[in-house]
């Protein structure tokens, strides 16, 4: 979930009645709940490919009576296709770390399933997006590169960049920052070292693969 808006007054504020927020990697909807509390009339489009997390996402939307939220059970990618999702895929699983990238999501004991994929760029074109969140476990560079022609329609964004020794050719913080600055964003970034960044049982894997997570905030 993004840090509170008041922590970044220069970064993210909304003063319109019906802002549009797009949430790529919504998980069970914690960020959606925060946004609807903060901006009750906001319109939110959220994407989550994990079928078990998506079930809880829909339940949270319904039980909390959140109007204006559209939930789509699909992965955000740079192509419309069916792809394999790797990770902890079962009821009660911790979905942090589930990924279309086997270099990030496939570990000892994990499962896989086929999921539909959609292009983010199709949801950015021809509409103004007040805030964009991207937390898609290693697909950030591919998606942002594909969406770069339409990033000018986005006011502000939060992007979590995932990388390890196997992903350097496909998902690099430096190239992602270049895409964002090329789209006219001002950016700040910091590495995540909080205990909640990854589940505790992934700490050994994190050390073995040199897995990193970087938060990037963007604004105009």
PyMOL CGO cylinders between C-alpha atoms (Angstrom):
from pymol import cmd
from pymol.cgo import CYLINDER

trace = [
    CYLINDER, 0.00, 0.00, 0.00, 1.26, 3.49, -0.75, 0.3, 1, 1, 1, 1, 1, 1,
    CYLINDER, 1.26, 3.49, -0.75, 2.29, 5.78, 2.05, 0.3, 1, 1, 1, 1, 1, 1,
    CYLINDER, 2.29, 5.78, 2.05, -0.27, 8.32, 3.19, 0.3, 1, 1, 1, 1, 1, 1,
    CYLINDER, -0.27, 8.32, 3.19, -0.88, 11.19, 0.81, 0.3, 1, 1, 1, 1, 1, 1,
    CYLINDER, -0.88, 11.19, 0.81, -0.11, 13.79, 3.46, 0.3, 1, 1, 1, 1, 1, 1,
    CYLINDER, -0.11, 13.79, 3.46, 3.45, 12.40, 3.66, 0.3, 1, 1, 1, 1, 1, 1,
    CYLINDER, 3.45, 12.40, 3.66, 4.00, 13.60, 0.07, 0.3, 1, 1, 1, 1, 1, 1,
    CYLINDER, 4.00, 13.60, 0.07, 2.14, 16.87, -0.39, 0.3, 1, 1, 1, 1, 1, 1,
    CYLINDER, 2.14, 16.87, -0.39, 4.27, 17.62, -3.46, 0.3, 1, 1, 1, 1, 1, 1,
    CYLINDER, 4.27, 17.62, -3.46, 3.64, 14.18, -4.88, 0.3, 1, 1, 1, 1, 1, 1,
    CYLINDER, 3.64, 14.18, -4.88, -0.01, 13.23, -4.71, 0.3, 1, 1, 1, 1, 1, 1,
    CYLINDER, -0.01, 13.23, -4.71, -3.17, 15.13, -3.92, 0.3, 1, 1, 1, 1, 1, 1,
    CYLINDER, -3.17, 15.13, -3.92, -6.63, 14.93, -5.46, 0.3, 1, 1, 1, 1, 1, 1,
    CYLINDER, -6.63, 14.93, -5.46, -9.02, 17.83, -5.50, 0.3, 1, 1, 1, 1, 1, 1,
    CYLINDER, -9.02, 17.83, -5.50, -11.57, 16.65, -8.05, 0.3, 1, 1, 1, 1, 1, 1,
    CYLINDER, -11.57, 16.65, -8.05, -14.89, 15.00, -7.29, 0.3, 1, 1, 1, 1, 1, 1,
    CYLINDER, -14.89, 15.00, -7.29, -14.48, 11.78, -9.30, 0.3, 1, 1, 1, 1, 1, 1,
    CYLINDER, -14.48, 11.78, -9.30, -10.78, 10.92, -9.64, 0.3, 1, 1, 1, 1, 1, 1,
    CYLINDER, -10.78, 10.92, -9.64, -9.72, 7.83, -11.55, 0.3, 1, 1, 1, 1, 1, 1,
    CYLINDER, -9.72, 7.83, -11.55, -7.27, 5.42, -9.90, 0.3, 1, 1, 1, 1, 1, 1,
    CYLINDER, -7.27, 5.42, -9.90, -5.82, 2.32, -11.55, 0.3, 1, 1, 1, 1, 1, 1,
    CYLINDER, -5.82, 2.32, -11.55, -4.44, -0.41, -9.28, 0.3, 1, 1, 1, 1, 1, 1,
    CYLINDER, -4.44, -0.41, -9.28, -2.19, -2.99, -10.98, 0.3, 1, 1, 1, 1, 1, 1,
    CYLINDER, -2.19, -2.99, -10.98, -1.63, -5.81, -8.53, 0.3, 1, 1, 1, 1, 1, 1,
    CYLINDER, -1.63, -5.81, -8.53, -4.52, -5.16, -6.14, 0.3, 1, 1, 1, 1, 1, 1,
    CYLINDER, -4.52, -5.16, -6.14, -4.08, -8.36, -4.11, 0.3, 1, 1, 1, 1, 1, 1,
    CYLINDER, -4.08, -8.36, -4.11, -6.99, -8.50, -1.61, 0.3, 1, 1, 1, 1, 1, 1,
    CYLINDER, -6.99, -8.50, -1.61, -7.82, -4.80, -1.88, 0.3, 1, 1, 1, 1, 1, 1,
    CYLINDER, -7.82, -4.80, -1.88, -6.11, -3.10, 1.07, 0.3, 1, 1, 1, 1, 1, 1,
    CYLINDER, -6.11, -3.10, 1.07, -5.12, -0.11, -1.06, 0.3, 1, 1, 1, 1, 1, 1,
    CYLINDER, -5.12, -0.11, -1.06, -8.60, 0.06, -2.56, 0.3, 1, 1, 1, 1, 1, 1,
    CYLINDER, -8.60, 0.06, -2.56, -10.11, 0.29, 0.93, 0.3, 1, 1, 1, 1, 1, 1,
    CYLINDER, -10.11, 0.29, 0.93, -7.71, 3.09, 1.85, 0.3, 1, 1, 1, 1, 1, 1,
    CYLINDER, -7.71, 3.09, 1.85, -8.44, 5.07, -1.31, 0.3, 1, 1, 1, 1, 1, 1,
    CYLINDER, -8.44, 5.07, -1.31, -12.21, 4.75, -0.97, 0.3, 1, 1, 1, 1, 1, 1,
    CYLINDER, -12.21, 4.75, -0.97, -11.96, 5.92, 2.63, 0.3, 1, 1, 1, 1, 1, 1,
    CYLINDER, -11.96, 5.92, 2.63, -9.85, 8.90, 1.59, 0.3, 1, 1, 1, 1, 1, 1,
    CYLINDER, -9.85, 8.90, 1.59, -11.72, 9.68, -1.65, 0.3, 1, 1, 1, 1, 1, 1,
    CYLINDER, -11.72, 9.68, -1.65, -15.19, 8.11, -1.40, 0.3, 1, 1, 1, 1, 1, 1,
    CYLINDER, -15.19, 8.11, -1.40, -16.30, 9.21, -4.88, 0.3, 1, 1, 1, 1, 1, 1,
    CYLINDER, -16.30, 9.21, -4.88, -13.17, 7.95, -6.63, 0.3, 1, 1, 1, 1, 1, 1,
    CYLINDER, -13.17, 7.95, -6.63, -13.46, 5.54, -9.53, 0.3, 1, 1, 1, 1, 1, 1,
    CYLINDER, -13.46, 5.54, -9.53, -11.05, 2.61, -9.26, 0.3, 1, 1, 1, 1, 1, 1,
    CYLINDER, -11.05, 2.61, -9.26, -10.07, -0.06, -11.78, 0.3, 1, 1, 1, 1, 1, 1,
    CYLINDER, -10.07, -0.06, -11.78, -8.09, -2.84, -10.13, 0.3, 1, 1, 1, 1, 1, 1,
    CYLINDER, -8.09, -2.84, -10.13, -6.37, -5.90, -11.53, 0.3, 1, 1, 1, 1, 1, 1,
    CYLINDER, -6.37, -5.90, -11.53, -5.41, -9.09, -9.69, 0.3, 1, 1, 1, 1, 1, 1,
    CYLINDER, -5.41, -9.09, -9.69, -4.48, -12.36, -11.43, 0.3, 1, 1, 1, 1, 1, 1,
    CYLINDER, -4.48, -12.36, -11.43, -4.29, -14.71, -8.42, 0.3, 1, 1, 1, 1, 1, 1,
    CYLINDER, -4.29, -14.71, -8.42, -7.75, -16.35, -8.35, 0.3, 1, 1, 1, 1, 1, 1,
    CYLINDER, -7.75, -16.35, -8.35, -7.66, -16.83, -4.58, 0.3, 1, 1, 1, 1, 1, 1,
    CYLINDER, -7.66, -16.83, -4.58, -6.60, -13.26, -3.84, 0.3, 1, 1, 1, 1, 1, 1,
    CYLINDER, -6.60, -13.26, -3.84, -9.18, -12.05, -6.36, 0.3, 1, 1, 1, 1, 1, 1,
    CYLINDER, -9.18, -12.05, -6.36, -11.92, -13.89, -4.50, 0.3, 1, 1, 1, 1, 1, 1,
    CYLINDER, -11.92, -13.89, -4.50, -11.01, -11.96, -1.33, 0.3, 1, 1, 1, 1, 1, 1,
    CYLINDER, -11.01, -11.96, -1.33, -10.71, -8.73, -3.30, 0.3, 1, 1, 1, 1, 1, 1,
    CYLINDER, -10.71, -8.73, -3.30, -14.27, -9.08, -4.57, 0.3, 1, 1, 1, 1, 1, 1,
    CYLINDER, -14.27, -9.08, -4.57, -15.49, -10.01, -1.08, 0.3, 1, 1, 1, 1, 1, 1,
    CYLINDER, -15.49, -10.01, -1.08, -13.83, -6.92, 0.42, 0.3, 1, 1, 1, 1, 1, 1,
    CYLINDER, -13.83, -6.92, 0.42, -15.40, -4.68, -2.21, 0.3, 1, 1, 1, 1, 1, 1,
    CYLINDER, -15.40, -4.68, -2.21, -18.86, -6.16, -1.65, 0.3, 1, 1, 1, 1, 1, 1,
    CYLINDER, -18.86, -6.16, -1.65, -18.78, -6.37, 2.15, 0.3, 1, 1, 1, 1, 1, 1,
    CYLINDER, -18.78, -6.37, 2.15, -17.53, -2.81, 2.47, 0.3, 1, 1, 1, 1, 1, 1,
    CYLINDER, -17.53, -2.81, 2.47, -20.11, -1.56, -0.06, 0.3, 1, 1, 1, 1, 1, 1,
    CYLINDER, -20.11, -1.56, -0.06, -17.58, 0.23, -2.28, 0.3, 1, 1, 1, 1, 1, 1,
    CYLINDER, -17.58, 0.23, -2.28, -19.27, 1.84, -5.30, 0.3, 1, 1, 1, 1, 1, 1,
    CYLINDER, -19.27, 1.84, -5.30, -17.29, 2.82, -8.34, 0.3, 1, 1, 1, 1, 1, 1,
    CYLINDER, -17.29, 2.82, -8.34, -14.78, -0.05, -8.12, 0.3, 1, 1, 1, 1, 1, 1,
    CYLINDER, -14.78, -0.05, -8.12, -14.22, -2.37, -11.09, 0.3, 1, 1, 1, 1, 1, 1,
    CYLINDER, -14.22, -2.37, -11.09, -12.23, -5.53, -10.30, 0.3, 1, 1, 1, 1, 1, 1,
    CYLINDER, -12.23, -5.53, -10.30, -10.68, -7.50, -13.16, 0.3, 1, 1, 1, 1, 1, 1,
    CYLINDER, -10.68, -7.50, -13.16, -9.18, -10.96, -12.66, 0.3, 1, 1, 1, 1, 1, 1,
    CYLINDER, -9.18, -10.96, -12.66, -6.21, -10.59, -14.99, 0.3, 1, 1, 1, 1, 1, 1,
    CYLINDER, -6.21, -10.59, -14.99, -2.49, -9.91, -14.93, 0.3, 1, 1, 1, 1, 1, 1,
    CYLINDER, -2.49, -9.91, -14.93, -1.09, -6.67, -16.26, 0.3, 1, 1, 1, 1, 1, 1,
    CYLINDER, -1.09, -6.67, -16.26, 1.38, -7.37, -19.05, 0.3, 1, 1, 1, 1, 1, 1,
    CYLINDER, 1.38, -7.37, -19.05, 2.72, -5.91, -22.27, 0.3, 1, 1, 1, 1, 1, 1,
    CYLINDER, 2.72, -5.91, -22.27, 0.48, -8.16, -24.37, 0.3, 1, 1, 1, 1, 1, 1,
    CYLINDER, 0.48, -8.16, -24.37, -3.01, -9.61, -24.44, 0.3, 1, 1, 1, 1, 1, 1,
    CYLINDER, -3.01, -9.61, -24.44, -2.49, -13.33, -23.94, 0.3, 1, 1, 1, 1, 1, 1,
    CYLINDER, -2.49, -13.33, -23.94, -2.73, -16.22, -21.53, 0.3, 1, 1, 1, 1, 1, 1,
    CYLINDER, -2.73, -16.22, -21.53, 0.40, -16.59, -19.41, 0.3, 1, 1, 1, 1, 1, 1,
    CYLINDER, 0.40, -16.59, -19.41, 1.61, -18.67, -16.48, 0.3, 1, 1, 1, 1, 1, 1,
    CYLINDER, 1.61, -18.67, -16.48, 1.45, -17.20, -12.98, 0.3, 1, 1, 1, 1, 1, 1,
    CYLINDER, 1.45, -17.20, -12.98, 3.97, -18.66, -10.51, 0.3, 1, 1, 1, 1, 1, 1,
    CYLINDER, 3.97, -18.66, -10.51, 3.83, -18.51, -6.74, 0.3, 1, 1, 1, 1, 1, 1,
    CYLINDER, 3.83, -18.51, -6.74, 1.86, -19.47, -3.66, 0.3, 1, 1, 1, 1, 1, 1,
    CYLINDER, 1.86, -19.47, -3.66, -1.53, -20.19, -5.17, 0.3, 1, 1, 1, 1, 1, 1,
    CYLINDER, -1.53, -20.19, -5.17, -4.02, -21.57, -2.66, 0.3, 1, 1, 1, 1, 1, 1,
    CYLINDER, -4.02, -21.57, -2.66, -6.51, -20.41, -0.06, 0.3, 1, 1, 1, 1, 1, 1,
    CYLINDER, -6.51, -20.41, -0.06, -4.79, -18.55, 2.73, 0.3, 1, 1, 1, 1, 1, 1,
    CYLINDER, -4.79, -18.55, 2.73, -1.55, -18.10, 0.79, 0.3, 1, 1, 1, 1, 1, 1,
    CYLINDER, -1.55, -18.10, 0.79, 0.56, -14.97, 0.97, 0.3, 1, 1, 1, 1, 1, 1,
    CYLINDER, 0.56, -14.97, 0.97, 0.44, -13.68, -2.60, 0.3, 1, 1, 1, 1, 1, 1,
    CYLINDER, 0.44, -13.68, -2.60, 3.44, -11.36, -2.24, 0.3, 1, 1, 1, 1, 1, 1,
    CYLINDER, 3.44, -11.36, -2.24, 5.95, -12.76, -4.71, 0.3, 1, 1, 1, 1, 1, 1,
    CYLINDER, 5.95, -12.76, -4.71, 3.47, -14.27, -7.17, 0.3, 1, 1, 1, 1, 1, 1,
    CYLINDER, 3.47, -14.27, -7.17, 4.65, -13.35, -10.65, 0.3, 1, 1, 1, 1, 1, 1,
    CYLINDER, 4.65, -13.35, -10.65, 4.45, -13.93, -14.38, 0.3, 1, 1, 1, 1, 1, 1,
    CYLINDER, 4.45, -13.93, -14.38, 8.25, -14.02, -14.21, 0.3, 1, 1, 1, 1, 1, 1,
    CYLINDER, 8.25, -14.02, -14.21, 9.47, -17.48, -13.22, 0.3, 1, 1, 1, 1, 1, 1,
    CYLINDER, 9.47, -17.48, -13.22, 12.73, -15.84, -12.13, 0.3, 1, 1, 1, 1, 1, 1,
    CYLINDER, 12.73, -15.84, -12.13, 10.75, -14.15, -9.34, 0.3, 1, 1, 1, 1, 1, 1,
    CYLINDER, 10.75, -14.15, -9.34, 7.68, -16.29, -8.67, 0.3, 1, 1, 1, 1, 1, 1,
    CYLINDER, 7.68, -16.29, -8.67, 8.90, -19.87, -9.14, 0.3, 1, 1, 1, 1, 1, 1,
    CYLINDER, 8.90, -19.87, -9.14, 10.51, -21.22, -5.97, 0.3, 1, 1, 1, 1, 1, 1,
    CYLINDER, 10.51, -21.22, -5.97, 10.65, -24.55, -4.17, 0.3, 1, 1, 1, 1, 1, 1,
    CYLINDER, 10.65, -24.55, -4.17, 7.14, -25.63, -3.31, 0.3, 1, 1, 1, 1, 1, 1,
    CYLINDER, 7.14, -25.63, -3.31, 5.32, -23.03, -5.40, 0.3, 1, 1, 1, 1, 1, 1,
    CYLINDER, 5.32, -23.03, -5.40, 2.55, -23.74, -7.89, 0.3, 1, 1, 1, 1, 1, 1,
    CYLINDER, 2.55, -23.74, -7.89, 1.57, -22.33, -11.25, 0.3, 1, 1, 1, 1, 1, 1,
    CYLINDER, 1.57, -22.33, -11.25, -1.63, -21.61, -13.14, 0.3, 1, 1, 1, 1, 1, 1,
    CYLINDER, -1.63, -21.61, -13.14, -2.64, -20.01, -16.42, 0.3, 1, 1, 1, 1, 1, 1,
    CYLINDER, -2.64, -20.01, -16.42, -4.13, -16.52, -16.18, 0.3, 1, 1, 1, 1, 1, 1,
    CYLINDER, -4.13, -16.52, -16.18, -5.43, -13.97, -18.71, 0.3, 1, 1, 1, 1, 1, 1,
    CYLINDER, -5.43, -13.97, -18.71, -3.21, -10.94, -19.37, 0.3, 1, 1, 1, 1, 1, 1,
    CYLINDER, -3.21, -10.94, -19.37, -4.19, -7.45, -20.45, 0.3, 1, 1, 1, 1, 1, 1,
    CYLINDER, -4.19, -7.45, -20.45, -2.16, -4.42, -21.55, 0.3, 1, 1, 1, 1, 1, 1,
    CYLINDER, -2.16, -4.42, -21.55, -2.06, -1.46, -19.20, 0.3, 1, 1, 1, 1, 1, 1,
    CYLINDER, -2.06, -1.46, -19.20, -1.66, 0.94, -22.13, 0.3, 1, 1, 1, 1, 1, 1,
    CYLINDER, -1.66, 0.94, -22.13, -5.20, 0.10, -23.29, 0.3, 1, 1, 1, 1, 1, 1,
    CYLINDER, -5.20, 0.10, -23.29, -6.54, 1.48, -19.99, 0.3, 1, 1, 1, 1, 1, 1,
    CYLINDER, -6.54, 1.48, -19.99, -4.45, 4.65, -20.13, 0.3, 1, 1, 1, 1, 1, 1,
    CYLINDER, -4.45, 4.65, -20.13, -5.29, 5.81, -23.61, 0.3, 1, 1, 1, 1, 1, 1,
    CYLINDER, -5.29, 5.81, -23.61, -8.14, 8.26, -24.16, 0.3, 1, 1, 1, 1, 1, 1,
    CYLINDER, -8.14, 8.26, -24.16, -8.69, 8.97, -20.46, 0.3, 1, 1, 1, 1, 1, 1,
    CYLINDER, -8.69, 8.97, -20.46, -7.11, 10.98, -17.65, 0.3, 1, 1, 1, 1, 1, 1,
    CYLINDER, -7.11, 10.98, -17.65, -5.72, 8.88, -14.78, 0.3, 1, 1, 1, 1, 1, 1,
    CYLINDER, -5.72, 8.88, -14.78, -5.19, 10.70, -11.50, 0.3, 1, 1, 1, 1, 1, 1,
    CYLINDER, -5.19, 10.70, -11.50, -3.18, 7.96, -9.84, 0.3, 1, 1, 1, 1, 1, 1,
    CYLINDER, -3.18, 7.96, -9.84, -1.58, 4.74, -11.05, 0.3, 1, 1, 1, 1, 1, 1,
    CYLINDER, -1.58, 4.74, -11.05, -0.22, 2.00, -8.80, 0.3, 1, 1, 1, 1, 1, 1,
    CYLINDER, -0.22, 2.00, -8.80, 1.98, -0.74, -10.29, 0.3, 1, 1, 1, 1, 1, 1,
    CYLINDER, 1.98, -0.74, -10.29, 3.02, -3.67, -8.08, 0.3, 1, 1, 1, 1, 1, 1,
    CYLINDER, 3.02, -3.67, -8.08, 3.34, -6.55, -10.53, 0.3, 1, 1, 1, 1, 1, 1,
    CYLINDER, 3.34, -6.55, -10.53, 6.34, -8.51, -9.31, 0.3, 1, 1, 1, 1, 1, 1,
    CYLINDER, 6.34, -8.51, -9.31, 8.95, -8.17, -12.03, 0.3, 1, 1, 1, 1, 1, 1,
    CYLINDER, 8.95, -8.17, -12.03, 6.86, -7.06, -15.01, 0.3, 1, 1, 1, 1, 1, 1,
    CYLINDER, 6.86, -7.06, -15.01, 7.28, -3.34, -14.34, 0.3, 1, 1, 1, 1, 1, 1,
    CYLINDER, 7.28, -3.34, -14.34, 9.78, -2.51, -17.10, 0.3, 1, 1, 1, 1, 1, 1,
    CYLINDER, 9.78, -2.51, -17.10, 7.96, -4.42, -19.84, 0.3, 1, 1, 1, 1, 1, 1,
    CYLINDER, 7.96, -4.42, -19.84, 4.61, -2.88, -18.93, 0.3, 1, 1, 1, 1, 1, 1,
    CYLINDER, 4.61, -2.88, -18.93, 5.91, 0.68, -18.61, 0.3, 1, 1, 1, 1, 1, 1,
    CYLINDER, 5.91, 0.68, -18.61, 7.83, 0.42, -21.88, 0.3, 1, 1, 1, 1, 1, 1,
    CYLINDER, 7.83, 0.42, -21.88, 4.68, -0.77, -23.64, 0.3, 1, 1, 1, 1, 1, 1,
    CYLINDER, 4.68, -0.77, -23.64, 2.58, 1.95, -21.97, 0.3, 1, 1, 1, 1, 1, 1,
    CYLINDER, 2.58, 1.95, -21.97, 5.08, 4.78, -22.49, 0.3, 1, 1, 1, 1, 1, 1,
    CYLINDER, 5.08, 4.78, -22.49, 3.10, 6.45, -25.34, 0.3, 1, 1, 1, 1, 1, 1,
    CYLINDER, 3.10, 6.45, -25.34, 0.16, 6.91, -22.93, 0.3, 1, 1, 1, 1, 1, 1,
    CYLINDER, 0.16, 6.91, -22.93, 1.96, 7.74, -19.68, 0.3, 1, 1, 1, 1, 1, 1,
    CYLINDER, 1.96, 7.74, -19.68, 1.33, 11.40, -20.36, 0.3, 1, 1, 1, 1, 1, 1,
    CYLINDER, 1.33, 11.40, -20.36, -2.29, 10.76, -19.35, 0.3, 1, 1, 1, 1, 1, 1,
    CYLINDER, -2.29, 10.76, -19.35, -1.19, 9.90, -15.77, 0.3, 1, 1, 1, 1, 1, 1,
    CYLINDER, -1.19, 9.90, -15.77, -0.81, 12.59, -13.09, 0.3, 1, 1, 1, 1, 1, 1,
    CYLINDER, -0.81, 12.59, -13.09, 1.00, 10.56, -10.43, 0.3, 1, 1, 1, 1, 1, 1,
    CYLINDER, 1.00, 10.56, -10.43, 2.16, 6.99, -9.87, 0.3, 1, 1, 1, 1, 1, 1,
    CYLINDER, 2.16, 6.99, -9.87, 3.58, 4.58, -7.35, 0.3, 1, 1, 1, 1, 1, 1,
    CYLINDER, 3.58, 4.58, -7.35, 5.71, 1.77, -8.80, 0.3, 1, 1, 1, 1, 1, 1,
    CYLINDER, 5.71, 1.77, -8.80, 7.34, -1.06, -6.89, 0.3, 1, 1, 1, 1, 1, 1,
    CYLINDER, 7.34, -1.06, -6.89, 10.30, -2.43, -8.81, 0.3, 1, 1, 1, 1, 1, 1,
    CYLINDER, 10.30, -2.43, -8.81, 11.26, -6.06, -8.20, 0.3, 1, 1, 1, 1, 1, 1,
    CYLINDER, 11.26, -6.06, -8.20, 14.64, -7.42, -9.19, 0.3, 1, 1, 1, 1, 1, 1,
    CYLINDER, 14.64, -7.42, -9.19, 17.16, -10.15, -8.50, 0.3, 1, 1, 1, 1, 1, 1,
    CYLINDER, 17.16, -10.15, -8.50, 20.21, -11.71, -10.13, 0.3, 1, 1, 1, 1, 1, 1,
    CYLINDER, 20.21, -11.71, -10.13, 18.05, -13.44, -12.76, 0.3, 1, 1, 1, 1, 1, 1,
    CYLINDER, 18.05, -13.44, -12.76, 16.00, -10.39, -13.75, 0.3, 1, 1, 1, 1, 1, 1,
    CYLINDER, 16.00, -10.39, -13.75, 18.71, -7.86, -14.59, 0.3, 1, 1, 1, 1, 1, 1,
    CYLINDER, 18.71, -7.86, -14.59, 18.13, -8.17, -18.34, 0.3, 1, 1, 1, 1, 1, 1,
    CYLINDER, 18.13, -8.17, -18.34, 14.35, -7.83, -18.08, 0.3, 1, 1, 1, 1, 1, 1,
    CYLINDER, 14.35, -7.83, -18.08, 13.54, -5.55, -15.15, 0.3, 1, 1, 1, 1, 1, 1,
    CYLINDER, 13.54, -5.55, -15.15, 16.03, -2.88, -14.12, 0.3, 1, 1, 1, 1, 1, 1,
    CYLINDER, 16.03, -2.88, -14.12, 15.40, 0.11, -11.89, 0.3, 1, 1, 1, 1, 1, 1,
    CYLINDER, 15.40, 0.11, -11.89, 17.66, 2.35, -13.99, 0.3, 1, 1, 1, 1, 1, 1,
    CYLINDER, 17.66, 2.35, -13.99, 15.77, 1.67, -17.22, 0.3, 1, 1, 1, 1, 1, 1,
    CYLINDER, 15.77, 1.67, -17.22, 12.40, 2.07, -15.49, 0.3, 1, 1, 1, 1, 1, 1,
    CYLINDER, 12.40, 2.07, -15.49, 13.46, 5.45, -14.12, 0.3, 1, 1, 1, 1, 1, 1,
    CYLINDER, 13.46, 5.45, -14.12, 14.53, 6.49, -17.63, 0.3, 1, 1, 1, 1, 1, 1,
    CYLINDER, 14.53, 6.49, -17.63, 11.08, 5.58, -18.99, 0.3, 1, 1, 1, 1, 1, 1,
    CYLINDER, 11.08, 5.58, -18.99, 9.42, 7.63, -16.28, 0.3, 1, 1, 1, 1, 1, 1,
    CYLINDER, 9.42, 7.63, -16.28, 11.61, 10.71, -16.65, 0.3, 1, 1, 1, 1, 1, 1,
    CYLINDER, 11.61, 10.71, -16.65, 11.20, 10.44, -20.42, 0.3, 1, 1, 1, 1, 1, 1,
    CYLINDER, 11.20, 10.44, -20.42, 7.44, 10.62, -19.86, 0.3, 1, 1, 1, 1, 1, 1,
    CYLINDER, 7.44, 10.62, -19.86, 7.88, 13.90, -17.98, 0.3, 1, 1, 1, 1, 1, 1,
    CYLINDER, 7.88, 13.90, -17.98, 7.63, 12.65, -14.39, 0.3, 1, 1, 1, 1, 1, 1,
    CYLINDER, 7.63, 12.65, -14.39, 9.59, 13.89, -11.43, 0.3, 1, 1, 1, 1, 1, 1,
    CYLINDER, 9.59, 13.89, -11.43, 10.62, 10.86, -9.37, 0.3, 1, 1, 1, 1, 1, 1,
    CYLINDER, 10.62, 10.86, -9.37, 11.87, 9.81, -5.96, 0.3, 1, 1, 1, 1, 1, 1,
    CYLINDER, 11.87, 9.81, -5.96, 12.94, 6.27, -5.11, 0.3, 1, 1, 1, 1, 1, 1,
    CYLINDER, 12.94, 6.27, -5.11, 14.09, 4.26, -2.13, 0.3, 1, 1, 1, 1, 1, 1,
    CYLINDER, 14.09, 4.26, -2.13, 14.83, 0.62, -1.43, 0.3, 1, 1, 1, 1, 1, 1,
    CYLINDER, 14.83, 0.62, -1.43, 12.46, -1.30, 0.80, 0.3, 1, 1, 1, 1, 1, 1,
    CYLINDER, 12.46, -1.30, 0.80, 13.98, -2.87, 3.88, 0.3, 1, 1, 1, 1, 1, 1,
    CYLINDER, 13.98, -2.87, 3.88, 10.88, -3.07, 6.06, 0.3, 1, 1, 1, 1, 1, 1,
    CYLINDER, 10.88, -3.07, 6.06, 10.10, -6.49, 7.54, 0.3, 1, 1, 1, 1, 1, 1,
    CYLINDER, 10.10, -6.49, 7.54, 6.78, -6.59, 5.64, 0.3, 1, 1, 1, 1, 1, 1,
    CYLINDER, 6.78, -6.59, 5.64, 8.38, -6.17, 2.21, 0.3, 1, 1, 1, 1, 1, 1,
    CYLINDER, 8.38, -6.17, 2.21, 8.38, -9.94, 1.69, 0.3, 1, 1, 1, 1, 1, 1,
    CYLINDER, 8.38, -9.94, 1.69, 6.96, -12.80, 3.76, 0.3, 1, 1, 1, 1, 1, 1,
    CYLINDER, 6.96, -12.80, 3.76, 9.33, -14.05, 6.46, 0.3, 1, 1, 1, 1, 1, 1,
    CYLINDER, 9.33, -14.05, 6.46, 9.71, -17.49, 4.88, 0.3, 1, 1, 1, 1, 1, 1,
    CYLINDER, 9.71, -17.49, 4.88, 11.18, -15.87, 1.74, 0.3, 1, 1, 1, 1, 1, 1,
    CYLINDER, 11.18, -15.87, 1.74, 14.11, -14.26, 3.54, 0.3, 1, 1, 1, 1, 1, 1,
    CYLINDER, 14.11, -14.26, 3.54, 16.53, -17.09, 2.63, 0.3, 1, 1, 1, 1, 1, 1,
    CYLINDER, 16.53, -17.09, 2.63, 15.43, -16.96, -1.02, 0.3, 1, 1, 1, 1, 1, 1,
    CYLINDER, 15.43, -16.96, -1.02, 15.78, -13.18, -0.94, 0.3, 1, 1, 1, 1, 1, 1,
    CYLINDER, 15.78, -13.18, -0.94, 19.39, -13.44, 0.21, 0.3, 1, 1, 1, 1, 1, 1,
    CYLINDER, 19.39, -13.44, 0.21, 20.31, -16.24, -2.21, 0.3, 1, 1, 1, 1, 1, 1,
    CYLINDER, 20.31, -16.24, -2.21, 18.98, -14.43, -5.27, 0.3, 1, 1, 1, 1, 1, 1,
    CYLINDER, 18.98, -14.43, -5.27, 19.85, -10.89, -4.15, 0.3, 1, 1, 1, 1, 1, 1,
    CYLINDER, 19.85, -10.89, -4.15, 16.16, -9.99, -4.45, 0.3, 1, 1, 1, 1, 1, 1,
    CYLINDER, 16.16, -9.99, -4.45, 15.44, -6.29, -4.10, 0.3, 1, 1, 1, 1, 1, 1,
    CYLINDER, 15.44, -6.29, -4.10, 12.36, -4.09, -4.02, 0.3, 1, 1, 1, 1, 1, 1,
    CYLINDER, 12.36, -4.09, -4.02, 12.43, -0.38, -4.78, 0.3, 1, 1, 1, 1, 1, 1,
    CYLINDER, 12.43, -0.38, -4.78, 9.60, 2.11, -4.32, 0.3, 1, 1, 1, 1, 1, 1,
    CYLINDER, 9.60, 2.11, -4.32, 9.33, 4.81, -6.94, 0.3, 1, 1, 1, 1, 1, 1,
    CYLINDER, 9.33, 4.81, -6.94, 6.92, 7.70, -6.61, 0.3, 1, 1, 1, 1, 1, 1,
    CYLINDER, 6.92, 7.70, -6.61, 6.25, 9.91, -9.64, 0.3, 1, 1, 1, 1, 1, 1,
    CYLINDER, 6.25, 9.91, -9.64, 4.42, 13.19, -10.10, 0.3, 1, 1, 1, 1, 1, 1,
    CYLINDER, 4.42, 13.19, -10.10, 4.22, 16.16, -12.43, 0.3, 1, 1, 1, 1, 1, 1,
]
cmd.load_cgo(trace, "trace")
